[in-house]
Amino acid sequence: MREAGYTTMIDPFQKKLGDWMGAVLVLPALSGEIFWSASILSALGSTLSVIIGLEMWISVIISACVALLYVVIGGLASVVYTDVIQLLCIAAGLITAIPFAMNHEAVGDVFSVPITLHQRQLGG
């Protein structure tokens, strides 16, 4: 795709099937981006409304403004940096959760499961 100079996934279809089909294929791609953005903003807004106690619509607007501000100021590199920070936070949270998960009363010994189950439950 790089050798042909395409910039989107729709470009090869547009070249093969014509400009009209390229315009038609933009519609599902655009609707997917709109729904994805709406779900992300809704998740950010609901998280912010729970943490700060604001109404949902105010939290969505604040979240959108903050995201727009750091992208406009920092460009695409700022998105990469925030993704790296998010990855590190998720990894730290998962590592922190391991001892709690291993010591919880609902978690049993994984290796004793085949011994305690009936043979038919294991597919035998």
N, C-alpha and C positions, 0 to 999 in steps of 0.2 A: 504494500500500500504506500509505503514511503517512496519507493522508486517511481510510482505512478503520480506522486504529488497529491494524493488524497489527504484531506484534513478531517473528514468525518466518515462514519461508517456508511452513510447514505451516498457518498460520492461515486463508488463503483456502480451502484444500482442506477444512479442518475446518468452515468456515462453509457451504460448498456441499454437502459430502458427509456431514456429521454428525460427532458426537464419536467414534464408533467408528472411522471412517476416520482421523481425526486421531490416535487412539491407535495405529493400525496404522502410520501414516506416521512416527511417532516412532522406531520400531524401526530402520529403515535409517539414519536420521539419527544416532541414538545409536550404532549400531555403527560408522558411519564416523568419528565423533568419537573413539570408543575406540581404533580401529585407528590413526588419525592420531596421537593422543597417545602410543600405544605406540611408534610408529615414531620420533617425535621424541625420546622419552625413551631409546630404544635408541641412536639416533645420538649424543645427548649423552653417554650412559653409555659408549659405545665410544670416543668422542673423549677423554673424561676418563680412561678406563682406559689408553689409549695414552700420554697425556701424563704422568699421575702414576704409573701402574704398578699401580693397584689392580685388584681383581677386578671383573668386569663388573657383577655385581649390586650391589656396594657403590657403584660409580660411578653406576648408574642411580638409586639411592636418594638419593645426594648431589645429583645433578642435579635430581631432582624436588623435594627440599627447598629448594634454592636458588631454583628457579623459583617455587615456592609462596610462599616467604618474600618475594621482592620484589613479587609480585603482591598479597599480603595487606597488606604495608606501604605500597606505593605506589599500589595500585589499577590501574585500566586505563591511567592516564597513564604508569605505569612501563613498561607493555608497549609503548606508543607510543615512549617514549624509547629503549628497548632496540632496537626495530625501526629507528629512525633511526640509532643507533650502528652497528648491523649493516649497514645500507645504506652508510654511509660507509666502513666497513672493507672491504666487498666492492668498492666503487668504487675505493678506494685500492689494493687488491690487483690489480684488473684493470688499472689504469693502470700500476702497477709492473711487471706481467707483459708489457706491450706491447713494450718494448725487447728483452726476453729472447726473446719469440716471434718478433720480426722478425729477430733475429740468429742464430737457431738454424739449424744446418746442414740440417735436414729441411724448412725452409720455403724454398720457391723464390719466384721472381718470379711474382706472380699474373697479371700482364699478358702473360707469355710463354706461358701455358698454351694459348691457342687456336692459337698458331703451331706448337707442338710436337706437338699432337695431330692425328691423322688426321681428315679431314673426316667420315667415317662415325661417329667417336666423338663428334662434336659434334651429331649428329642430322641431318646433311646428306645 
